[in-house]
């Protein structure tokens, strides 16, 4: 959904909106990663390993904290996109709403099906590569 909304802004010529939202969300993501405890393993030499978990002790989660922080940040970005699109974006894309919007849907279906076929071929190729190397 986040990518669709970003494409909507690009189609409307609002190229700076995703950048503005990311400028706010990226430091928030870094702060959440710190607070929830980023688990870092540094292998400095063959026999020298350094483990570090950052963040305050009461809320430090360790390794699982990073995906939680990223998920929360992605949700924040999506909610920010929706709020901007509903309340702050110009209404020229939605007005006037007519049945003309549903004309020529066949072209979109063809493009969508070709995209699905390309994605399926890519997944199959990655699966075959994984099987051939023994990592799948």
N, C-alpha and C positions, 0 to 999 in steps of 0.2 A: 504494500500500500504506500509505503514511504517513497518508493521509486516512482510510482504512478503519479503521486502528487508533485514530485519534483519535475517530472516530465510536463505536467500541466502548467507549472510555473514557467518552464522553458518555452512552451508553446505560446504562452501569453506575452513573452518577451520580458518576463521578470527574472532575469538571470541572477540578480544579486540576492534574491530572497534565500535560496539554499545556503549561499555563502554566509549571510548574516546569521542564520540560525546555527550553522556549524561553528561559527566563531564563538557563539555562546555555549554550545553544547560540548565542544572539545575540552575546554578547561573543567567543565563539570564532570566529564568522563574521567579526566586525570585525577580530580579530587576524589571521586568515588573509588577509583582504583587504589588510591593511597589509603583511604579510610577503611575499605573492606579488606585490605591486606593483600598486596601483591607478593606472591611467592616467587622468589628469584633464585635460581641456581647458577652460579658462575663457576665455570670450570677454567681456572687460570692456568693450570698446568696438568700434566698427566695424573699426578697424585694429589693435587691441591684443589679441593672443592669448597666453595663458600656458599652457604645457604643464608637467605635473608627473607624475612617476612616483615613488611612495613605496615604501619598503621597503628592506631591506638588499640591497646589490648582488649577493651570491652567489646569492640565491634569488629575486630580482626577475624576474618574468615579463612584466610590462607588462600590456597589454590583456587577454590571455588568462588572467591570474591571477585576475580577479574571477569568471568562471564556474567555474573550478576550485575556488575557495574556497567558492562557494555550493553546488556539488555535494558537496563533502566535508562541509559543514555539514548539508545535507539528509540525507546518508547517516548522519551522527552522530545526527540526530534520529530517523530511522527505527530505527536499532539501539537507541537509548535507549528508544523506545516498546516494542519487542519485549522487551527485557530487563525493563522494568517490568511489562509484561503477563504474562510467563511467571513471573517470580520474586517480584514484590511485590504484584500486584493480588489482591484476594480471589478465591477459587475458586468463588464462588457462581454465576457465569455458566456454568461448565462442568460443574457437578455438579447433579443427575444427568443424564447424557447418554442420551437415549432417542430412539426413532423419532418421537416427537411433534414434534421439531424440524423434520421434513420435511413436516409437514402444512401445507396451505394455501400451497403454493409458487406456485400459479397467480396469486395476488394479487401476489407479488413479481415474477413474470415480467411481468405487465401493467405494473407500475410501472417496471420496468427498460426495457421496450420503449418506453414513452412518454418516458422520459428520453433514450434513444438517438435517438428521432425529434426531440426538441427540440434536442439537440446537433447533429444533422445539419442541421436547418433553420438553426441559428445559424451553422454553418460555411458553408453555402451563401449566406446573406445577407452574411456578411463577404467571401466570395469575389466576389460580385456587386458589392459596394460597391468593392472593390479594382479590379475590372475597369472599372467605370464612371469611376473617377478616374484610371485609367492607372497605378496603382502596383502592380498585381499581375502 
